[in-house]
Amino acid sequence: MKKNNNQNAIKNLFPYLILVVVIFAVLSILNMGITKPHDISTGELMNEIANKSVTEISITPSSEESVYYVEGKLSSYKDNERFKTTVVEEQMANIIKYAESNNLKVYETNPDPGKISWLYIVVNVLPLLILVAATYFIFAKMSSTNRGSMDFGKSRAKLSENGGKVKFNDVAGLKEEKEEVAELIDFLKNPKKFQRLGARIPKGVLLVGPPGTGKTLLAKAVAGEANVPFYFISGSDFVELFVGVGASRVRDMFKEAKRNAPCLIFIDEIDAVGRQRGSGIGGGHDEREQTLNQLLTEMDGFGANEGIIIIAATNRPDVLDPALLRPGRFDRQVTVSLPDTQEREAILKVHAKDKILAKNVNLKSISKRTSGFSGADLENLLNEAALLAVRKDQDQITLKDIDEATDRVLMGPAKTSRKVSDDVKWLTAVHESGHAVIGLKLRDAMEVQKITIVPRGMAGGYTAYTPKEDNITRYTKREMIATITSTLAGRAAEELFLDDITTGASDDFKRATELARSMVTEYGMSDLGPIRYESSTSENVFLGRDYNKTKNYSDQVALEIDQESRKIINECYANAKKILKENEDLVMKLSHTLIERETITKEEIDSVVKYGKVLEADELKEMKELEELKEKAKELKIKGYDKMNAEELKDAIAEIEKKQENEDEEE
């Protein structure tokens, strides 16, 4: 250990030694260039000229009138030695004459006396200035390096004294979630209100939910609403290569927070530092685990953190250490789930404030068609629609732009440049029509919102569904059976109405098989009974989830699971073929409409189902009027009303109404 300290001391002194050597070298060079002057009299100069000892002589006028400076070299001088003397104008003429008589050339130098000062500065002062600047730069660099090393273990948490610009009014939806975190702000503003009844506010609140649901936005709103210091940091900011740095940063963060208590600390993506300890092969006490240990101690250890409330966010609560979630640390978990229809509409209104929408854009209708979208997805949806409108040089965002943006978010941009043959188009149209017909005819199936045969991403076409009720957390067995049936309907349509089958149903098979197996092994929806054999999430979350997975059932049960899954798939497939056979005419009408239009919406699908084709606005208005007339004729019991046109129905209805009026008058 002592040897290492000596080596470190030598390394620290090394830059200073280099600096000293450089200074001495520069000074030596400067000394070599310094001229050593010798003062002589005018008589001595004349004698040296007579003895032919003068090898060089130069005359420089001074600033004083009739005075000259005479410099030169003698043969006995070294390279850096020169003589100098001052001569008046009367003597100057004799010196020049005497020098010429002895064949010595006289040089007149620097006729402008002002130039000598600049030359002196350049030659003598400038190197010194460069040396001083270089010395300052080296010491400043070393000082900043040492200061950075001293701050290595300091907290990276950023302090916001006045919170942020985001308020609760800017967070659409999340009513219950906002109430939970608003209680924290209320406690920080008025703690006596809670202490009066002996209530203890939670020390930590964990925001849990899928990505994009607004966890970080909710924390920003807390910062905006609170009138207390607010520290925010990411979980990855604690972890470093060197062991002990993360723990040091945790200690420093809480030390700073105690000085500003009461305050809030927000840790985003806490799973980066809060993962379960001892996980993985071999375990070990690495940097992340030491950081987590220090965080656990600071939150609820021997020391008290009065007035410090921690808010953390993660979308992976299954990987967090159990000690982090116990009471006294993260006392409360707030689930921030995907928004429902009303919340989606509110979110769309927030993001549509700065956008110019066309009059026919109905945000409520869009919210119903975007089931399963998170808040981030909805923001991205409107942004994509705005980009499409700008690309087309439009003055406003139309409903068509929003429809296209929805497809881009779900499936990617349309492959408009891809050439598709008529045969492939027909295959895709029949396949997608099969999906749609099951959705239209099966009671528990989801509603069909759109059918398209335009290639997007890896898909040649797709059928968009939305749940009839915005129930995200629970599904019935009939709904799951209907989902499997509609998923398999594409292949069933190919088998019934085409001469061949395609690979386009491979992803359908995957989803149908996963759902059928989950019904058997997780949801207890088979003859095997209400037993959970498998889980969609394994406890071995750090080993690829499926590595070293234990099987809690025998080979016989595994065979029965396969048989039950196959039974569900086969029954759903047979039911799909039956429904499609009964509605072959509708399948063909939808397929031909897709070939003609490539994409049809819910309103157009309903028109095909009801009238056999897609009606234009005027035609649709006439058909609705005809339906109303037939309904009224039915009430009046007019014979053959279903075979009459609109004019005939109007005349028949008018005749009966007139007849009834006459009868009323007679009475």
Stockholm file with secondary structure:
# STOCKHOLM 1.0

chainA/1-667         MKKNNNQNAIKNLFPYLILVVVIFAVLSILNMGITKPHDISTGELMNEIANKSVTEISITPSSEESVYYVEGKLSSYKDNERFKTTVVEEQMANIIKYAESNNLKVYETNPDPGKISWLYIVVNVLPLLILVAATYFIFAKMSSTNRGSMDFGKSRAKLSENGGKVKFNDVAGLKEEKEEVAELIDFLKNPKKFQRLGARIPKGVLLVGPPGTGKTLLAKAVAGEANVPFYFISGSDFVELFVGVGASRVRDMFKEAKRNAPCLIFIDEIDAVGRQRGSGIGGGHDEREQTLNQLLTEMDGFGANEGIIIIAATNRPDVLDPALLRPGRFDRQVTVSLPDTQEREAILKVHAKDKILAKNVNLKSISKRTSGFSGADLENLLNEAALLAVRKDQDQITLKDIDEATDRVLMGPAKTSRKVSDDVKWLTAVHESGHAVIGLKLRDAMEVQKITIVPRGMAGGYTAYTPKEDNITRYTKREMIATITSTLAGRAAEELFLDDITTGASDDFKRATELARSMVTEYGMSDLGPIRYESSTSENVFLGRDYNKTKNYSDQVALEIDQESRKIINECYANAKKILKENEDLVMKLSHTLIERETITKEEIDSVVKYGKVLEADELKEMKELEELKEKAKELKIKGYDKMNAEELKDAIAEIEKKQENEDEEE
#=GR chainA/1-667 SS CHHHHHHHHHHHHHHHHHHHHHHHHHHHHHHHTCCEEEECCHHHHHHHHHTTCEEEEEEEECSSTTEEEEEEEETTSCTTEEEEEEEEHHHHHHHHHHHHHTTCCEEECCSSTTHHHHHHIIIIIHHHHHHHHHHHHHHHHHHHHHHHHHTTTSCCCEEETTCCSCCGGGSCSCHHHHHHHHHHHHHHHCHHHHHTTTCCCCSEEEEECSTTSSHHHHHHHHHHHCCSCEEEEEGGGTCCSSTTHHHHHHHHHHHHHHHTCSEEEEEESGGGTCBCTTCSTTCCCCHHHHHHHHHHHHHSSSSCCTTEEEEEEESCGGGBCHHHHSTTTSCEEEECCCCCHHHHHHHHHHHTTTSCBCTTCCHHHHHHHCTTCCHHHHHHHHHHHHHHHHHTTCSSBCHHHHHHHHHHHHHCSBCTTSCCCHHHHHHHHHHHHHHHHHHHHCTTSCEEEEEECSCBTTBSCEEEEECSSCCCSCCCHHHHHHHHHHHHHHHHHHHHHSSSCCGGGHHHHHHHHHHHHHHHHTSCCSTTCSCCCCCSSCSCTTTTTTTTCCCCSCHHHHHHHHHHHHHHHHHHHHHHHHHHHHTHHHHHHHHHHHHHHSEEEHHHHHHHHHHSSCCCHHHHHHHHHHHHHHHHHHHTTCTTGGGCCHHHHHHHHHHHHHHHHHHHHHC
#=GC SS_cons         CHHHHHHHHHHHHHHHHHHHHHHHHHHHHHHHTCCEEEECCHHHHHHHHHTTCEEEEEEEECSSTTEEEEEEEETTSCTTEEEEEEEEHHHHHHHHHHHHHTTCCEEECCSSTTHHHHHHIIIIIHHHHHHHHHHHHHHHHHHHHHHHHHTTTSCCCEEETTCCSCCGGGSCSCHHHHHHHHHHHHHHHCHHHHHTTTCCCCSEEEEECSTTSSHHHHHHHHHHHCCSCEEEEEGGGTCCSSTTHHHHHHHHHHHHHHHTCSEEEEEESGGGTCBCTTCSTTCCCCHHHHHHHHHHHHHSSSSCCTTEEEEEEESCGGGBCHHHHSTTTSCEEEECCCCCHHHHHHHHHHHTTTSCBCTTCCHHHHHHHCTTCCHHHHHHHHHHHHHHHHHTTCSSBCHHHHHHHHHHHHHCSBCTTSCCCHHHHHHHHHHHHHHHHHHHHCTTSCEEEEEECSCBTTBSCEEEEECSSCCCSCCCHHHHHHHHHHHHHHHHHHHHHSSSCCGGGHHHHHHHHHHHHHHHHTSCCSTTCSCCCCCSSCSCTTTTTTTTCCCCSCHHHHHHHHHHHHHHHHHHHHHHHHHHHHTHHHHHHHHHHHHHHSEEEHHHHHHHHHHSSCCCHHHHHHHHHHHHHHHHHHHTTCTTGGGCCHHHHHHHHHHHHHHHHHHHHHC
//
